[in-house]
Structure formats: C-alpha cells, structure tokens
Amino acid sequence: MTTSTETDSLHVRVDRQDLRPELDPTPLAVARFPLGWTPERWPSGFVALVRDDAEVTLVCADREYDEGQPLGSSPLAVERGWRRITFAGPLPWELVGFLADVSGRLAAAHIPFTSVSGFTTDHVLVRAAHAELAVSVLAGNSPPPQRPGTNP
C-alpha cells in the first residue's frame, strides 16, 4: 500500500494509499451494562452490541443517554465523546492487514482507537478531539510532527 518514501535527517515520510475514511458526524457513547442485559428498544442510527461472558457493551448515539434511561436501565459506565470512521466497503473477508495498516497510521499520530467490524465494513471509533486528524492520516497524509509532552 505504500506509494513512496522520502527521507531527511529528521524523519522518514511515507505517503500511503487513501483508505477513503468517512467520518460520521454523530457523537457516540460506549456503555457497559451488566451481564445478561438487553435493550428494551434498539437505539436509532449506528449501533454495536457486544456480549461476552463478563459484560455487555453497547455503542450508540450519545443522545440516547441524555434523557434518563431510554434503553431500560442505567449503564454501569459510559464513555462519551467518540466518533465513528467507516471505510467504504465491501471489504473482502480475504483482505489481510487492513486493520494493521489502520492501527499503524493511528499509532504514528498517537491516536488511540477501538474497532468494530460489520459483515462487509470496518469501523474505528476515536475520541472526538482526534477525529479530524484521524481522518487525515487514514486518507494518506502524514501526521504532524509531535512536540515533546503533547498528544493530538
């Protein structure tokens, strides 16, 4: 996926392919619910539900938590302020290294993220404060130089 490399005495700049990231304008929240919880109704818009042996995690629009308990009960914890970046699909099941490329680009820009995959589409969630920079590096741009003691 690398198209060119340029080296100078301070750093290596790598131009990468545009992954065609699409930033959803909807602020999201990631909430933890107790094991066995199910929503009384499905939230509108983007929703991801993960249930494992220890907890239930729901990703949905932040506004779902603005008016009390619209999902039936209060979450154990809520992390607000996330944004979703989607990659145009369909992404074939045989594609190797796509999320590794995404992860490497975001790591180079010091942007933490989490990912959610659908049947044909991958999504990453980043903090709203990092969203524009994340889209830029995922579109193939180099991250800005870091100053000591700073983070995007």
Secondary structure, DSSP 4 states (H G I P E B T S, - for coil): -EEEEEE-SS-EEEEE----EEE--S-EEEEEE-TT---SSPPSS--EEEE-SS-EEEEEEGGGGSSS-TTSS--SEEEEEEEEEEE-SPPPTT--SHHHHHHHHHHHTT--EEEEE-SS-EEEEEEGGGHHHHHHHHTTPPPPPPPTT---
